[in-house]
Amino acid sequence: MYDMGTRKRALALVAQGRSLNAVSKETGVSRAAIRSWLTRVEPRGHSARPCPRCQDIPTPPANQAAYAYLLGLYLGDGCINAHRRGVYFIRIVLDNAWPGIIGACEAALRSVRPDNSVCRVRKQGCVAVTGSSKHWPCLIPQHGPGLKHNRKIALEPWQQAVVDTHPWDFIRGLIHSDGCRVTNWTEKVINGERKRYEYPRYFFTNLSADIRQLYTDTLDKVGVDWKQPNSRNISVARRASVALMDTHVGPKY
């Protein structure tokens, strides 16, 4: 019986692209054991919950708020890759500067697929929060070959219903992946004296017009004013809208 630390270390090596044979030699764990952990990392006897999308009557994930947040993260900085035996890895690549977001991403992955493996793969300046499951294409049907901005990205009706119910979680996921809160400044001459004024604003940057549209459509639904200053950026700068974003999103952490 291998402890959870050994299991997760082996899966982290596989998530880096190492072969089962190489991981087996490094860890001393058989390839058969590692292969079984790709499907379920917990010891046998644990009753895995079924995929909500694969049931006779499909349902959304139980924790819809966590799913909406994870969907936003995926659309910004995520990818899904096929592995062996029908297993898929979802990877959300996040900057080391934001440990709170890394933790929130891991929590969302564990909430959406609580019976599957989740680990952190450290890279130069960033962390790939990684989860394995046979059901990521069921849960995130936007998965597909090629870069997101080169293919159509649209939500399924059940996903749109989740986003409509939890719009701020979706917005927060998008901002935490491909957005930021910054402080702009300007200078004005008033009564002959030059004064500096600072004001906060939010930016969301994505090459995909479809993903930008999903973001702005959701902003419209929660009453946030926005502008598109160029082909890839969405800006929120009006004071009331920034205050609303601060209440529900806030700076990265």
N, C-alpha and C positions, 0 to 999 in steps of 0.2 A: 504494500500500500504506500503510494507516494504522497508526500504532504503537498498542500496547495502551493507552497512556494516553488517547489520543484516543477509542478505542473505548469504554473504561470510562466516560469522562466523558460521552459521548453517552448511554450506557445509564443512567447515574445520573440524567440530566435526564429521560429517558423514565419512569424509576421514580418521579419526583416528580409524574407526571401530565401532563407537557408533551406536546403533540402532536408527531408526527414532523416536521411542517412547521416548527413553532417551533424544534425542536432542530436541524433542518437549517440554518435561517437563522442560528442562533447559532454553530454549530460549523463551517459550511461543508462539511459532509458530506452527500452525497445521501441522500434518504429511502430509496432502495432499499438503500443500504449499511447504514443504521441498522436497517432492517427485517430484513436478513439477520443482523445481529449479535444480534437478539433470540433467534434460534434457536441461533446458535453464534458466540461472540465471537472464537475463534481463527481465524487465517487459513486459507483453503482448503488442503487437503492434509493437515490434521490428521484422523486417523481417530477419529470420535466413538464412544464406547462405547454400546451399546444400553441402553434402560431395562430393568432386571432384571425388572420386573413385566409387560412387554409381550412377553416371549419366549414361544415355544411352551410351554415349561415355566417358569412364573414362579418367580423366586427372590427372596430378600430382598436388599437392597443389600450390596455386597461388604464394606464396613466397617460391621458391625452395631452396634458400640459407638458410632460417630459418629452413626448413624441414631437409636439409642435416645435419645441426648442431644438431637439436633435435634427429635425428636418431642416430648420434654418441653418444650423451648423453644417450639415451635409451640403446644402446648396451653395454655401460659401466656400468651405475648405475641405470638403469630403470627397471620398471616392469609394467604390466597392469593387473588389477584385475576386474572381473565382479562384478557388484552390482545388484540391483533390476531393474526390468522393462527394461532390455536390456541396461542399462547404464554401462560404463566402466570407471574406474579411471586409468590414467597413473600417475606414481609417479617416479620422479627423485630425488634420495637422494644425497645431496651435503653437504660437510663440511662447518660449520659456518665460517671457516677461509677464505673463498673465496666469499665475498658478491657480488663482480662483476659478478662471474659466476652464482650465484643464480639469480641475476637480468637478466642476459642474457638468462638463461633457461626459466624464466617466460615470457620474451618477445617473445621467440621462440614459446612457447605453445600458447600464445595469437595470434600470427601471423598465426600459422597453423590452429587453430580452434577459430577464433575471436568471435564467438557467444556463446561460451561455458564457463563455470565457470573455473577459475584458482585461486588457493590459495596456501599459504605456511603453512605447518603443521610443527611446531617446535618440535624437538625431542632433546634428550640428545646429544649435540655436533654437531647436523646436522639439516638440513631443508629438508623436503620432498616437493618439488614443485609439485603440484598436479593439474591435469586437468580432468574434467569429460566430456564425450561425448559417444554417441552410436556408434561412428565411429572409435574409436582408432584401433580396429582390422582390419578395412579396410585400414587405413593409415599406420599401422605398423604390417604387417602380420607375423612378426617374433614372435609375441605374441603366447604363448603356455604354456602348463603345465610343471612344473619342471624347474630346473636350466638351464640357457642357455648353460653351458658347457657340459650338459648331453644330448643335443638334437641338431639336425642340424640347423644351422643358415646360411641362404643364402638370398641374395637380389632378389626381383622380378625384371624383366627386366626394368620396369618403374623406380624403385628405383635406379638401377644401372645407368640409364641414368641421373638421378638427381645428383648422386654422381660424375659421370664423368664430369658434367657441373660445379659442385661446390665442387671440391675435398678438398679444404682447409677448407671449413666450416665443412665437414664431419670429417676431421682430427682433427680440433680444438675441435669438440664435443667429440671425443674419448679421446683426451688428457685431456680435462677439467673434464672428468669423471674418467678415469682409467689411467691417465698419469701424468707426472710431468717433470719439468725442474730443474735439479740439477747441482751443481758445484762439480766436482771431483777434486782430487789433487794427485799429485805424487811428489816424491823427486828424484833428480838426482845429482850425483857428477860430477861437471865440474871443471877441473883444480884444483882438490883437495878440492873444496868448495861444500858443500851440498846446493842445492837450491830447493825451493818448487815451483811447477808449478800448476796452477789451470786452469781448462777448463770446459766449460759447456757441458751438454749432455741432451738428452731427453730420458725418459723411458716410455714405455707403457706396462702395466701388465694386463693380462687377462687369465683366465683358459681355455677359449674356443679357440681351434685351428682355428675354422671357423672365429671368430671375429678377431683374430690376422692376419689371412690371408686377410681379408677385409682391415685391416689397412695397411699391407705391400704392398698389390696390389695397394692401392691408393698412398702410398709413391713412389712406382716405377713410377707411371704415372706423378708425379710432379717432379721427378728427385732427390729424397732424398735417399741417401745411408743409409742402416740400417744393423744391425746384430742381431742375436738372441743368446745371451750368455747362456741362459738356457731355460727350457721348457715353461716358462710362460712370459718371458720378451723380448721386442723388444727395442733395443738401437739405438739411432742416435748420433754419436759422431764426425764424420768428420767435420772439420771446416766449409767447404762450405755448408754442409747440415744443420748444426746447425744454420748457418746464415740465410738460407732459412726458416727454422722453426721459427726463431726469427721474421722474417719479417711477417709471416702469422699467427703464433700462439702466441708465447711469453710466459712469465711466467704466472702462475695463479694469479688471482687478486681478 
